[in-house]
């Protein structure tokens, strides 16, 4: 609200200044001066609103370019001042024209160069190491997953965690989805990101780097990681493979999760709750506390029960770990015995 008050006061001041100038110079056109002052004030407020949306580095680059253009214009006009001109209007025009033209060129040149300027690239050029290995770029899937916050809080991720503006935009798009499940996932991702920004000892930066000519977010992440010499943190299997093909290092949260899971060897026993039937006729499916799937042979008849399983094999993939096991013979014999006891009762009933 204070900004609106400041703008109103500013417009009143410019109008008053315009009226005073007109009153001192052209006493009969005081209101014309007020309107001119108001117009100048409105133009300044409009320019302020436009500049407020511009990136900081574009403003800095444009300002430096404008100053350089005006300095160059001063050199040109100083040379033109040596030429004899009888008409004062011609002299003023020749001074104003280079200032306007070179100021305009310097402003646009500064803005364009600022958009291309990348401090990380310059630092990498003068560094003996390739890129910055301590910078990690977060993918949308890794943020929504949420485990990245726990890993970072535990101190296993050092350096700066970078979230590009286009990833943040994708999160907001998912959070605004008409699908309730997608909307919940997007809002969860925004909450996780907000939580990480509040953590002490963790540096989370939102960067505006973008590649307007590239439409796919995955390809933008790869280009940004290559440009900064950083690593990508993701759960996306396809992004992982494409990045590896293009030589960009990836930290896959699923691989980290698999690496810290307890090791289960063939022959060991597990006690699991058979939740549902498997793909094969006799199979049942159970899950460990960490979400690992356990495929139980001869487990279809054990659905809804907690049974002891002997591990037969373990399948490790980038998508996760699968454990194959067989119901212990004691469980099978007890089940068969109960079925025999219940059969006559069922027949009498």
ABEGO torsion letter per residue (X at the ends): XAAAAAAAAAAAAAAAAAAAAAAAABAAAAAAAAAAAAAAAAAAAAAAAAAAABBAAAAAAAAAAAAAAAAAAAAAAAAAAABBBABAAAAAAAAAAAAAAAAAAAAAAAAAAAAABBAAAAAAAABABBEBAABBBBBAAAAAAGAAAAAAAAGABBEBBBBBAAAAAAAAAAAABABAAAAAAAAAAAAAAAAAAABBGBBBBBBABBBAABABAAAAAAAAAAAAGBBBBBABAAAAAAAAAAGBBBBBAAAAAAAABBBBBBGBBBBBBBABBBABAABBBBBBAAGBBBBBBGAAAABGBBBBBBBABBBBBAAEBBBBBBBBAAAAAAAAAAAAAAAAAAAAX
